[in-house]
Amino acid sequence: MFRLLPNTVRISHRYLAERLRPGDVAVDATVGNGNDTLVLARLVSPGGRVYGFDIQEAALAKASDMISRHGLLDVVTLIHRGHETMCEYFTEKVDAIVFNLGYLPGGDHNITTNPATTVRALENGLGLLNPGGVICIVVYTGHQGGKEEQRQLEAYLGGLDKKEFCVGKLDFLNRGSAPFLIIIEKKATLEGWQ
Ligand SMILES: C[S@@+](CC[C@H](N)C(=O)[O-])C[C@H]1O[C@@H](n2cnc3c(N)ncnc32)[C@H](O)[C@@H]1O
């Protein structure tokens, strides 16, 4: 067990815990089994909201049960649509967005995220971010289409204006094809700086 460098998902949760406060608004762009949604719900409670998207209804139902058992369903709005439509579902600005790309562990490995919709969701998500907000993307490349998704994602993010966004990548040099983490931070205004 590595304390500072555990798996990518846990590292992303630390960044989110650093940024999110009760009352904040967050988005889980790929709800799946709901583990990230639950983390977000805990961090923004009380008083906050989490919007969660997934294209698999069965996954959302399972996630809903799990979050309900933790007593946090009232904080969460689950939406059975692709993340590329997120602008249609809420009007607030958001403080954090999480993507966990690839297929659902334990689910159908043929249902995966897709480069075009992932990039479109990111374009929309960047427009929704509050100053000082973050986007964490856990990227798997092992599935079919995974490498192409990485290529399109990095090409798009590499072109973002460095005066407005900082884009970082945390990859492991000795863990084979383990997922890596991309973190995007939107510049804070002086008023937003804490
Ligand atoms: C790696 S899993 C997510 C794991 C999840 N975060 C968890 O904690 O269990 C990826 C998920 O993305 C979903 N997905 C694929 N394309 C999507 C899209 N366009 N919009 C939203 N979700 C999508 C899949 O259905 C799958 O459940």
The ligand as an SDF file (V2000), in Angstrom:
LIG
                    3D

 27 29  0  0  0  0  0  0  0  0999 V2000
  -15.2300    3.5720  -15.6920 C   0  0  0  0  0  0  0  0  0  0  0  0
  -16.9770    3.6320  -15.5930 S   0  0  0  0  0  0  0  0  0  0  0  0
  -17.3000    4.8040  -14.3030 C   0  0  0  0  0  0  0  0  0  0  0  0
  -17.0160    4.3110  -12.9130 C   0  0  0  0  0  0  0  0  0  0  0  0
  -17.6750    5.1360  -11.8440 C   0  0  0  0  0  0  0  0  0  0  0  0
  -17.1590    6.4640  -11.7460 N   0  0  0  0  0  0  0  0  0  0  0  0
  -17.7020    4.4560  -10.4980 C   0  0  0  0  0  0  0  0  0  0  0  0
  -17.3930    5.0790   -9.4890 O   0  0  0  0  0  0  0  0  0  0  0  0
  -18.0720    3.2780  -10.4800 O   0  0  0  0  0  0  0  0  0  0  0  0
  -17.4370    4.5710  -17.0410 C   0  0  0  0  0  0  0  0  0  0  0  0
  -18.9190    4.8580  -17.1450 C   0  0  0  0  0  0  0  0  0  0  0  0
  -19.1100    5.8410  -18.1590 O   0  0  0  0  0  0  0  0  0  0  0  0
  -20.3710    5.6240  -18.7210 C   0  0  0  0  0  0  0  0  0  0  0  0
  -20.4840    6.3440  -19.9920 N   0  0  0  0  0  0  0  0  0  0  0  0
  -20.0530    6.0020  -21.2300 C   0  0  0  0  0  0  0  0  0  0  0  0
  -20.3370    6.9940  -22.1040 N   0  0  0  0  0  0  0  0  0  0  0  0
  -20.9590    7.9770  -21.4080 C   0  0  0  0  0  0  0  0  0  0  0  0
  -21.5050    9.2450  -21.7570 C   0  0  0  0  0  0  0  0  0  0  0  0
  -21.4630    9.7220  -23.0040 N   0  0  0  0  0  0  0  0  0  0  0  0
  -22.0640    9.9880  -20.7760 N   0  0  0  0  0  0  0  0  0  0  0  0
  -22.1230    9.5250  -19.4940 C   0  0  0  0  0  0  0  0  0  0  0  0
  -21.6290    8.3320  -19.1170 N   0  0  0  0  0  0  0  0  0  0  0  0
  -21.0560    7.5690  -20.0560 C   0  0  0  0  0  0  0  0  0  0  0  0
  -20.4650    4.1150  -18.8350 C   0  0  0  0  0  0  0  0  0  0  0  0
  -21.8030    3.7080  -18.9550 O   0  0  0  0  0  0  0  0  0  0  0  0
  -19.7900    3.6690  -17.5140 C   0  0  0  0  0  0  0  0  0  0  0  0
  -20.7510    3.4300  -16.5210 O   0  0  0  0  0  0  0  0  0  0  0  0
  1  2  1  0
  2  3  1  0
  2 10  1  0
  3  4  1  0
  4  5  1  0
  5  6  1  0
  5  7  1  0
  7  8  2  0
  7  9  1  0
 10 11  1  0
 11 12  1  0
 11 26  1  0
 12 13  1  0
 13 14  1  0
 13 24  1  0
 14 15  1  0
 14 23  1  0
 15 16  2  0
 16 17  1  0
 17 18  1  0
 17 23  2  0
 18 19  1  0
 18 20  2  0
 20 21  1  0
 21 22  2  0
 22 23  1  0
 24 25  1  0
 24 26  1  0
 26 27  1  0
M  CHG  2   2   1   9  -1
M  END
$$$$
